[in-house]
Amino acid sequence: MLLIGSVFSVWALLLLMGWWRWRKGMMQTLYFVLILTGALLQWFEVVTQSYVSLERYVWISFAVGVFFLDPRKLFLKSPKSYQALKDAHAALTAEAENLRQRFIATLNVLPEGLAYKNHKGECFGTERYLQTLGLDDHQFSEDSFLEKMFPDDIKVYESAIKKVKGSDKLYRTKYRYLVEDRYVWIEEMGQVVMIERKPLTVALIRHLDTKKHPRSSLDVLNHLPLEDAYDKVLSQVHGAAQPYDLVLFELHNIPHINDRYGRDVGDLMMAEFLEKIRYQFIKESQRVFRVKGITFALILTDQRKADILKKALKENSAMMQTEMQFGAVKERLIPYFGLVSVSGFSGSFMDVKETASKALAMALEEHTHENYVHLTWKG
């Protein structure tokens, strides 16, 4: 009877060992086995009324542990589901690594520089980011980043980020940054997101020097068609004998801005204003021209767009607001407009062009309270 009880106890012990190994892992199972061994020996002592010496107790525990640690000697192997779980974990790890490598490759081909900044002020920048700002190390601190920013622009930069912190909204700002002993203009767009209740700033930057980085906003200004193209397109539109509007406008205080802040600031302001005009009125036809210097022309064949422009000028709406900020530089751009609505086509397009110049000159006169003059031309 005692032999049968012992065999049954050993079989139960092995069964528990296999189940526990599957549930908890090798080391935890070892601890479990040693505890069961001690309990079994205690049971043996009670049943047989004989006592096991401490030395024998240690040797029996050691033997059971060695027996367990060699999985080949266990009668019960791990279930197939355990191996399937290991295989799934390995596949998931490989897929995660694959995604990580793809993400890194994507960052390397972005035309903009990308950087991350955590709540401790620790930053990481991509290779393009380092090239744009002239930095050496991919990992840097926020303090070292701000050291090379134009001092007057730091407060504006920090304020732009602070306004969106925790709100998951985008911010956009421009600042001057010291690169190779000279300050260059940088445009930054980013987002502050909350990761585990802590802010993480993700920022994209690009250079505003079109000679080196033609995708900047100054591309709008530097690649506008000139007066020859203006005359050609105006002649074609006039010859089509369909109503249209010719708009001539001058960015009047750009010379003052150039004198006060430098021509780079003036160019940035003109480019931003032209981008706004093009987006609102002519993104389909691309009919905007640089006539000379700070004077530009716009041909509108879409009467709906023309009506929107006239209404915006008349009501001085937000659409035509011209206050701009670049770093610490905050200025109001002052445009003047001469509009001609054409509904007759017997005369020459040059007459229409002259009438638009006359309307702009009238708007520029000191006694004109509005910043535009609207004339009609019936041929």
ABEGO torsion letter per residue (X at the ends): XAAAAAAAAAAAAAAAAAAAAAAAEAAAAAAAAAAAAAAAAAAAAAAAGBBBBAAAAAAAAAAAAAAAABAAABABBBBAAAAAAAAAAAAAAAAAAAAAAAAAAAAAABABBBBBBBAAGBBBBBAAAAAAAGBABABBBAAAAAAABBAAAAAAAAAAAAAABGAGBBBBBBBBBBBGGBBBBBBBBBBBBBBGGBBBBBBBBBBABAAABAABAAAAAAABBBAAAAAAAAAAAAAAGBBBBBBBBBBAAAAAAAAAAEAAAAAAAAAAAAAAAAAAAAAAAGBBBBABEABBBBBBABAAAAAAAAAAAAAGBAAABABBBBEABBBBBBBBBBBBBBABAABBAAAAAAAAAAAAAAAABAABABABBBBBBAX
